[in-house]
Amino acid sequence: MEEPKDAEKTFVLIEKTGGAESVGVSTATIAIQSYETSKFKAAKLNEEVKIAVNKIAEGMGDVIKAELNSDYNFTDTDIGRYRYQAVYDITYYKN
């Protein structure tokens, strides 16, 4: 994932990092990074993201399940950007 050049102090990046397919059903592994100005705020934003993902998954007919694989502190120590990352395994019906 690349951070946008004109990124605000608070933002979220989403990237599909993998997936698989079988007859009629697919899975996608999604990494969601929450950036903030402090570790606490990044953790709080990460919690808000997880709530949003669960709400979105409940409302989408093609999504079978959205399972939180892991979430953790993912601060970029090289540049001092605070972030948390939530990784989801999404299972859905193929069209």
N, C-alpha and C positions, 0 to 999 in steps of 0.2 A: 504494500500500500504506500502510496505517496501522499505526503501532506501537501495540501494546496498551498501555493505560494502566497496567496492573500488570505490565509486562514485566520479566523477569529481566535481569541484565546480559548473559547469553548466550542468544541465541535466533535462530531462523531464520524469515523470512517468505517465503511462496510466493504468487505471483500469476500468473494467466494474463494475458498482455499482448496476445495476438493469436492468430490461427489462420486456417485455411482448410479447405474441404471439397471433395472431388470424389467421384465414384461409388465407394463402398465404403471410401475412405481419407480420414482427416482429419489435419491437423497442428495443433499447439498450440505457441505460443511461451510459455515459462515463465521468469519471472525469480525467482531465489532469492537473497535477501539474508541474509547471515550477519553477525550483530552480536556484538561482543565488547568487552572492556575495553582492548585495544591493537590496533594495526594488525597486528602479528605474529599474535596470537591469532585475529583475524578472518580473516586469510589461511589459517591452519591449519584453522579451522572450515570455510572455503570448500572446502578440499581434501577434508575429510571428507564434505561434502555431495556433491561431485562423485563420490566413490567410491560413496556410497550410491545416487545416481541411477543410476549405471551398473549396480549390482547389482540394483536394482529393475527396471530396463528389461530386463535379461537374463531375469528370472524371470516376466515378464508376457507371456502368449501373444498378446495383442492389440497389443502394442507392436512395431512394425517396426524402429524405431531411435530412439535418443535421442542427438542430436548436439549437442555443446557449441558454441554459436554464439560466445560470448565470456565471459571472466570478468576482472574488474578491481577495483581499489581503488575503492570508492564511498563513502568517508568523508563523513559529513554535517558539513561544516565550520561550518555555522551553529550547531549544538548540540554539536559535538565528539564525535559517536558514530562509533566505528570500525565499518566494515562493508565487506564485499566482496560483489560481485554476480556470480552465474553465470547466464547466459542459455542456455536449451536450446530446441532445435527438436525436438519429439516428433512422430513419425509413427506413426499407429496405425490399425487396422482399425475402421471404424464398425460398430456392432451394428444 
